Amino acid sequence: MAETHIERTGGEPSGQGAEGDAALNFEEAMEKLEAIVAQLESGDVPLEQAIELFQEGMRLSRLCGSKLELVERKIEMLIESEQGIERKAFAPEE
């Protein structure tokens, strides 16, 4: 099991923050989020560290969500119609 050790100074994990988020791709953010979830689920984390991990997890979750929204906006679906193939903006089913 991969462990993530997060040190906090000034409310942000060391080496991270808004600038560090931009450098993370979706897969890296998901890996970090999964490691945080595993740590929290283990139950072996002191309360203060659990709160910090939870906050970091929420930040990573928002980052992943925004990256997915960006990708959704870029995706175009090709629809075959009577007139041939037409381009239509991606609209996820709700």
Buried (B, 14 or more C-beta within 10 A) or exposed (E): EEEBEBEBEEEBBEEBEEEEBEEBEBEEBBBBBBBBBEBBEEEEBEEEBBEBBBBBBEBBBEBBEEBEEEEEEEEEEEEEEEEEEEEEEEEEEE
